[in-house]
Amino acid sequence: MSHVPETVKQYVCADCHAVYAGTPIHHDGGSHTFEPPTACSVCESGEFVELSAWIHHHE
């Protein structure tokens, strides 16, 4: 069986639209989730939207 790499969740800053790779958070049992950064390094905002939901979030 071949290995398929996992896709990293990406997040978009709701204010300046910079894109970030999520930080993997490891859980007991070997599973993990991805979390957005705590603050945007460009504009210092703390509001992020998953890239997959960006088109629905944008007004």
MDAnalysis code that builds the backbone (N, CA, C; Angstrom):
import MDAnalysis as mda
import numpy as np

u = mda.Universe.empty(177, n_residues=59, atom_resindex=np.repeat(np.arange(59), 3), trajectory=True)
u.add_TopologyAttr("name", ["N", "CA", "C"] * 59)
u.add_TopologyAttr("resid", np.arange(1, 60))
u.add_TopologyAttr("resname", ["MET", "SER", "HIS", "VAL", "PRO", "GLU", "THR", "VAL", "LYS", "GLN", "TYR", "VAL", "CYS", "ALA", "ASP", "CYS", "HIS", "ALA", "VAL", "TYR", "ALA", "GLY", "THR", "PRO", "ILE", "HIS", "HIS", "ASP", "GLY", "GLY", "SER", "HIS", "THR", "PHE", "GLU", "PRO", "PRO", "THR", "ALA", "CYS", "SER", "VAL", "CYS", "GLU", "SER", "GLY", "GLU", "PHE", "VAL", "GLU", "LEU", "SER", "ALA", "TRP", "ILE", "HIS", "HIS", "HIS", "GLU"])
u.atoms.positions = np.array([
    [0.839, -1.172, 0.000],
    [0.000, 0.000, 0.000],
    [0.887, 1.239, 0.000],
    [0.585, 2.161, -0.870],
    [1.397, 3.372, -0.917],
    [0.880, 4.390, 0.087],
    [1.787, 5.242, 0.519],
    [1.447, 6.268, 1.512],
    [0.994, 7.534, 0.807],
    [-0.121, 8.083, 1.265],
    [-0.612, 9.350, 0.739],
    [-0.399, 10.406, 1.818],
    [0.397, 11.423, 1.538],
    [0.654, 12.444, 2.559],
    [-0.625, 13.177, 2.941],
    [-0.724, 13.533, 4.204],
    [-1.887, 14.262, 4.693],
    [-1.819, 15.709, 4.247],
    [-2.966, 16.264, 3.933],
    [-3.042, 17.661, 3.540],
    [-3.120, 18.534, 4.782],
    [-2.276, 19.525, 4.843],
    [-2.244, 20.465, 5.963],
    [-3.381, 21.464, 5.790],
    [-4.114, 21.746, 6.864],
    [-5.140, 22.785, 6.787],
    [-4.457, 24.130, 6.659],
    [-5.043, 24.976, 5.828],
    [-4.526, 26.328, 5.662],
    [-5.571, 27.311, 6.166],
    [-5.085, 28.436, 6.683],
    [-5.950, 29.466, 7.245],
    [-5.637, 30.805, 6.610],
    [-6.679, 31.637, 6.433],
    [-6.545, 32.964, 5.850],
    [-6.842, 33.995, 6.924],
    [-5.990, 34.988, 7.048],
    [-6.245, 36.089, 7.979],
    [-7.468, 36.852, 7.465],
    [-8.462, 37.037, 8.317],
    [-9.694, 37.706, 7.904],
    [-9.486, 39.187, 7.601],
    [-8.395, 39.768, 8.095],
    [-8.169, 41.202, 7.873],
    [-7.284, 41.497, 6.669],
    [-6.122, 40.850, 6.568],
    [-5.181, 41.203, 5.490],
    [-5.040, 40.105, 4.428],
    [-5.676, 38.946, 4.640],
    [-5.739, 37.846, 3.679],
    [-4.430, 37.083, 3.511],
    [-3.507, 37.203, 4.449],
    [-2.291, 36.385, 4.424],
    [-2.693, 34.924, 4.690],
    [-2.000, 33.988, 4.067],
    [-2.333, 32.563, 4.200],
    [-1.268, 31.872, 5.045],
    [-1.727, 31.024, 5.967],
    [-0.838, 30.313, 6.885],
    [-1.138, 28.825, 6.859],
    [-0.101, 28.016, 7.035],
    [-0.275, 26.579, 7.263],
    [-0.627, 26.395, 8.731],
    [-1.575, 25.504, 8.999],
    [-1.969, 25.236, 10.376],
    [-0.865, 24.526, 11.144],
    [-0.829, 24.741, 12.439],
    [0.138, 24.082, 13.315],
    [-0.451, 22.759, 13.771],
    [0.256, 21.640, 13.560],
    [-0.293, 20.355, 14.007],
    [-0.256, 20.249, 15.528],
    [-1.372, 19.856, 16.116],
    [-1.495, 19.628, 17.549],
    [-1.691, 18.122, 17.727],
    [-0.739, 17.466, 18.385],
    [-0.775, 16.019, 18.552],
    [-1.582, 15.638, 19.788],
    [-2.405, 14.596, 19.657],
    [-3.259, 14.115, 20.735],
    [-2.851, 12.692, 21.116],
    [-3.257, 12.268, 22.298],
    [-3.003, 10.885, 22.721],
    [-3.640, 9.938, 21.709],
    [-2.992, 8.828, 21.464],
    [-3.497, 7.855, 20.509],
    [-2.996, 8.075, 19.094],
    [-2.158, 9.094, 18.895],
    [-1.553, 9.313, 17.582],
    [-2.323, 10.228, 16.652],
    [-3.513, 10.655, 17.022],
    [-4.255, 11.556, 16.136],
    [-3.753, 12.995, 16.312],
    [-4.121, 13.842, 15.370],
    [-3.755, 15.253, 15.473],
    [-4.774, 16.119, 14.734],
    [-4.786, 17.371, 15.093],
    [-5.608, 18.379, 14.429],
    [-4.690, 19.534, 14.058],
    [-5.202, 20.451, 13.281],
    [-4.435, 21.634, 12.902],
    [-5.096, 22.867, 13.494],
    [-4.300, 23.776, 14.002],
    [-4.791, 25.011, 14.607],
    [-4.224, 26.211, 13.854],
    [-5.009, 27.291, 13.742],
    [-4.477, 28.505, 13.116],
    [-3.474, 29.169, 14.054],
    [-2.682, 30.100, 13.553],
    [-1.773, 30.834, 14.438],
    [-2.573, 31.675, 15.431],
    [-1.930, 32.111, 16.482],
    [-2.618, 32.939, 17.468],
    [-2.768, 34.379, 16.998],
    [-1.831, 34.841, 16.160],
    [-1.894, 36.204, 15.624],
    [-1.224, 36.243, 14.260],
    [-1.726, 37.072, 13.393],
    [-1.154, 37.259, 12.063],
    [0.168, 38.012, 12.191],
    [1.191, 37.522, 11.531],
    [2.492, 38.198, 11.603],
    [2.548, 39.446, 10.726],
    [1.552, 39.642, 9.880],
    [1.512, 40.822, 9.019],
    [0.765, 41.969, 9.693],
    [-0.476, 41.680, 10.160],
    [-1.310, 42.767, 10.697],
    [-1.680, 42.579, 12.169],
    [-1.230, 41.492, 12.784],
    [-1.452, 41.177, 14.191],
    [-2.902, 40.848, 14.546],
    [-3.754, 40.610, 13.547],
    [-5.132, 40.197, 13.803],
    [-5.141, 38.780, 14.373],
    [-6.173, 38.433, 15.094],
    [-6.308, 37.095, 15.649],
    [-7.463, 36.325, 15.037],
    [-8.045, 36.857, 13.950],
    [-9.197, 36.205, 13.314],
    [-8.763, 35.507, 12.034],
    [-8.972, 34.177, 11.994],
    [-8.595, 33.373, 10.844],
    [-9.777, 32.536, 10.374],
    [-9.802, 32.257, 9.085],
    [-10.844, 31.437, 8.472],
    [-10.141, 30.308, 7.726],
    [-10.676, 29.083, 7.823],
    [-10.081, 27.985, 7.054],
    [-10.157, 28.326, 5.575],
    [-9.104, 28.004, 4.841],
    [-9.046, 28.306, 3.416],
    [-10.231, 27.694, 2.682],
    [-10.639, 26.481, 3.072],
    [-11.761, 25.818, 2.404],
    [-13.080, 26.563, 2.609],
    [-13.181, 27.409, 3.631],
    [-14.406, 28.167, 3.911],
    [-14.273, 29.630, 3.527],
    [-13.130, 30.015, 2.976],
    [-12.860, 31.429, 2.697],
    [-13.880, 32.049, 1.758],
    [-14.245, 31.368, 0.690],
    [-15.168, 31.945, -0.302],
    [-16.531, 32.215, 0.313],
    [-16.918, 31.440, 1.319],
    [-18.209, 31.634, 1.972],
    [-18.145, 32.729, 3.038],
    [-16.955, 32.999, 3.550],
    [-16.763, 33.993, 4.593],
    [-16.649, 35.404, 4.004],
    [-15.993, 35.502, 2.861],
    [-15.689, 36.801, 2.250],
    [-16.967, 37.491, 1.786],
    [-17.119, 38.753, 2.119],
    [-18.295, 39.526, 1.706],
    [-17.996, 40.402, 0.523],
])
